[in-house]
Amino acid sequence: MSFITYILFALSLIVSNSIASDDTSSIITQSQSISDGETIGSPKGLFELGFFSITNPNKRYLGIRFKNIPTQNVVWVANGGKPINDSSATLKLNSSGSLVLTHNNDIVWFTNSSTNVQKPVAQLLDTGNLVVKDSVTETYLWQSFDYPSNTLLSGMKLGWDRKKKLNRRLTAWKSDDDPTPGDFSWGVVLNPYPEIYMMKEEQKYYRFGPWNGLRFSGRPDMKPNNVYNYNFICNKEEVYYTWNIKDSSLISKVVLNQTSYERPRYIWSKDDELWMLYSKIPADYCDHYGLCGVNGYCSSTNSPTCECLKGFKPKFPEKWNSMDWSQGCVRNHPLNCTNDGFVSVANLKVPDTTYTLVDESIGLDQCRGKCLNNCSCMAYTNTNISGAGSGCVMWFGDLIDIKLIPVGGQGLYIRMPASELDKANNNTEDEHRTNSRKIVVITVSAALGMLLLAIYFFYRLRRSIVGKLKTKGNFERHMDDLDLPLLDLSTIITATDNFSEKNKIGEGGFGTVYLGKLGSGLEIAIKRLSQGSRQGTREFINEVKLIANVQHRNLVKLIGCCIEREEKMLVYEYMANGSLDYFIFDRTKSKLLDWPKRFHIICGIARGLMYLHQDSRLRIVHRDLKTGNVLLDDTLNPKISDFGLARTFGGNQIEGNTDRIVGTYGYMAPEYAIDGQFSVKSDVFSFGILLLEIISGKKNRECYIKKQTLNLVAYAWTLWKQGRALQIIDSNIVDSCIVSEVSRCIHIGLLCVQQYPEDRPTMADVILMLGSEMMTLDEPKEPGFIMRKESVEKNSSSSGRDTSSNYEMTMSSFIAR
């Protein structure tokens, strides 16, 4: 019995020692030290502290890194500017609670603790935070999270501890293989209305915009989602930004990069063993600080990019017109203080808050009065936009670094002299007067027309002329509502060298596209409708109104139009790389589009389509989305074009019906081709086809299995059911593709082409799926291609390269699409 007791006692000691060893593996005490070649790990083994080299084995650094991630794993470096040239360095914890890194008896780096400590220990936590604490009181004496290097982890604070006068900010490495602190930093600046800035030395490079209670003014996308929480805390003790990842099984980091001058956010993919880019800032050209100078604003969807605020004009017009916007804008008329008022400007990243005053105790109306009574106050708005809004911030001096954000921006009230206010208020009255004059002109024209029609000899001729004048008059009346130039035919003829063959750059179902060059040197693309085109005045006006009223970086920009004599023409910004089909379906040119470029194009098309479906003023259904209607600019950014067939919905309307079925063979949704029912889900179907074509480099309407009439969708579905979906990948992207990303895109494509509209995702869902590898996708149901071939009456008006461009059909049955 005593022997059994002895055995059990011995086993208990072994277990106890094992547990103690596990508990202390993340701890350094005064009796311990770490030499080169030794490490301590966090309790769950997520991080480790030790010595490492990056590329040069003769440069050793003490740092923290992800333990089981093989690449880009360093998150904190102690001696970034003082590398050690051999492996003889040692890290110790002294009695005062300071960590000391020594090499050949010289102190290389140390922490400073001024607090009395009874029993100090250093511990590496599972958050990646190295802390020195009093093991008796559990009080933190020092922590690495207070002294970040180039990486921000979940739970870290970026900003100020006011009591300790401690500024936690990121500083980029000099290069990817040199952790010496560079000159690119990211942190909170304690303006009266605090903000987060990126700085190149002492120069402002980028800013988030201030926190408005819900999100950062300049980053409406940074709001809580399924993956991240974002927050900004501002009180008497601390001012800081922090983010947290919701799923503890995910690994994420934010890194400041001096090589690219960007701040990317990554998520680690365990399956692919690589860091996936989730987002990055600056996100676009307009994010660069002060791009448009003082009193100007930047819009990435406008051309030119910079414009002056209402009531302002370029300070140096010649420089401004040559795209040098650095000198900004000045007022049209000076302020006189006594009769000033305010003009509201919506959807902005509000100006830099360096010269501001904040009063959290008052609301917007009191804020207006306070600003109005101070002649130096140039603008105001709420500090908190949640609920009904609260708080007051007022700007003094010039307004700088303003960006137009079409969705999720913030309102700003800008001070204006009485003359500018009168101009704004008189706009409506001017419109009424203009309309009255038009009615008089139209009435007189109609009377003269009727008089001429009374003469039978000229009846037919006059009927034609009046019809044409009426068409042009109707068009001009529509144009009066749009801020869009109406170009003369002579200007277009000169620009295109009289529509010469060498200027021809494309043909479609409605006519020919020419390259032109205006007198200013601006290159343009002119869409000239053919005389026999099925796109009549209705479709022409429809396209003009639609494209002129929508602005998005992934939609082609309409510069002007022309309707004169027999001609109807649209003038667009010139896209140097032409249409997407020019690349995708050409075996040689498709090699220029590797997978990252194709994925970028897919995401851009999805964003443009989502804007049409939910973010524009009216819900717009394109009805003819295809590779030929996606243009690529000089940097391969995609832009959706050709809105001649588009339809708008207002209010809560979600679908429409038509007896006149128009579109492109191979891209039509079943419910539209059969019953004439169209909705945003019809466009989603077309997007799914387009997505599969981009991945495969093949056209949907062709057959891909001998002796079987399987189009691309049917082929992809067959392979999907067999677990071989990756076989549709274009051979030109095999070496560059990320398998998990391509597989996910095929999955999304099949979800988009499902038979029934209610089963298909919305474009907002698609964007979420494209951006989140962690999101679980539904299993796709059978696509909408299995139909019995009976009869179809179709009339093609296509010509040239795209022989399937547009169809108008009266259908009694439906051929497989």
Secondary structure as GFF3:
##gff-version 3
##sequence-region A 1 817
A	DSSP	alpha_helix	2	24	.	.	.	ID=ss1
A	DSSP	beta_strand	27	28	.	.	.	ID=ss2
A	DSSP	beta_strand	33	35	.	.	.	ID=ss3
A	DSSP	beta_strand	39	41	.	.	.	ID=ss4
A	DSSP	beta_strand	47	52	.	.	.	ID=ss5
A	DSSP	beta_strand	61	66	.	.	.	ID=ss6
A	DSSP	beta_strand	74	77	.	.	.	ID=ss7
A	DSSP	beta_strand	90	93	.	.	.	ID=ss8
A	DSSP	beta_strand	99	103	.	.	.	ID=ss9
A	DSSP	beta_strand	106	110	.	.	.	ID=ss10
A	DSSP	beta_strand	120	124	.	.	.	ID=ss11
A	DSSP	beta_strand	130	134	.	.	.	ID=ss12
A	DSSP	beta_strand	140	143	.	.	.	ID=ss13
A	DSSP	three_ten_helix	144	146	.	.	.	ID=ss14
A	DSSP	beta_strand	151	152	.	.	.	ID=ss15
A	DSSP	beta_strand	157	161	.	.	.	ID=ss16
A	DSSP	beta_strand	166	168	.	.	.	ID=ss17
A	DSSP	beta_strand	170	175	.	.	.	ID=ss18
A	DSSP	beta_strand	178	189	.	.	.	ID=ss19
A	DSSP	beta_strand	195	200	.	.	.	ID=ss20
A	DSSP	beta_strand	203	207	.	.	.	ID=ss21
A	DSSP	beta_strand	228	234	.	.	.	ID=ss22
A	DSSP	beta_strand	238	245	.	.	.	ID=ss23
A	DSSP	beta_strand	252	255	.	.	.	ID=ss24
A	DSSP	beta_strand	263	269	.	.	.	ID=ss25
A	DSSP	beta_strand	274	281	.	.	.	ID=ss26
A	DSSP	three_ten_helix	285	287	.	.	.	ID=ss27
A	DSSP	beta_strand	296	298	.	.	.	ID=ss28
A	DSSP	beta_strand	306	308	.	.	.	ID=ss29
A	DSSP	beta_strand	312	314	.	.	.	ID=ss30
A	DSSP	alpha_helix	317	321	.	.	.	ID=ss31
A	DSSP	beta_strand	329	331	.	.	.	ID=ss32
A	DSSP	beta_strand	341	349	.	.	.	ID=ss33
A	DSSP	beta_strand	356	359	.	.	.	ID=ss34
A	DSSP	alpha_helix	364	372	.	.	.	ID=ss35
A	DSSP	beta_strand	377	381	.	.	.	ID=ss36
A	DSSP	beta_strand	392	396	.	.	.	ID=ss37
A	DSSP	beta_strand	402	404	.	.	.	ID=ss38
A	DSSP	beta_strand	410	416	.	.	.	ID=ss39
A	DSSP	alpha_helix	418	453	.	.	.	ID=ss40
A	DSSP	three_ten_helix	456	458	.	.	.	ID=ss41
A	DSSP	alpha_helix	459	480	.	.	.	ID=ss42
A	DSSP	alpha_helix	489	495	.	.	.	ID=ss43
A	DSSP	three_ten_helix	501	503	.	.	.	ID=ss44
A	DSSP	beta_strand	504	508	.	.	.	ID=ss45
A	DSSP	beta_strand	511	517	.	.	.	ID=ss46
A	DSSP	beta_strand	523	529	.	.	.	ID=ss47
A	DSSP	alpha_helix	537	549	.	.	.	ID=ss48
A	DSSP	beta_strand	558	564	.	.	.	ID=ss49
A	DSSP	beta_strand	567	573	.	.	.	ID=ss50
A	DSSP	alpha_helix	580	584	.	.	.	ID=ss51
A	DSSP	three_ten_helix	589	592	.	.	.	ID=ss52
A	DSSP	alpha_helix	595	610	.	.	.	ID=ss53
A	DSSP	pi_helix	611	615	.	.	.	ID=ss54
A	DSSP	beta_strand	619	621	.	.	.	ID=ss55
A	DSSP	three_ten_helix	627	629	.	.	.	ID=ss56
A	DSSP	beta_strand	630	632	.	.	.	ID=ss57
A	DSSP	beta_strand	638	640	.	.	.	ID=ss58
A	DSSP	beta_strand	647	649	.	.	.	ID=ss59
A	DSSP	beta_strand	655	657	.	.	.	ID=ss60
A	DSSP	beta_strand	661	663	.	.	.	ID=ss61
A	DSSP	alpha_helix	670	675	.	.	.	ID=ss62
A	DSSP	beta_strand	677	679	.	.	.	ID=ss63
A	DSSP	alpha_helix	680	696	.	.	.	ID=ss64
A	DSSP	alpha_helix	712	721	.	.	.	ID=ss65
A	DSSP	three_ten_helix	725	728	.	.	.	ID=ss66
A	DSSP	three_ten_helix	731	733	.	.	.	ID=ss67
A	DSSP	alpha_helix	739	752	.	.	.	ID=ss68
A	DSSP	three_ten_helix	757	759	.	.	.	ID=ss69
A	DSSP	alpha_helix	763	771	.	.	.	ID=ss70
A	DSSP	beta_strand	793	796	.	.	.	ID=ss71
A	DSSP	beta_strand	807	810	.	.	.	ID=ss72
###
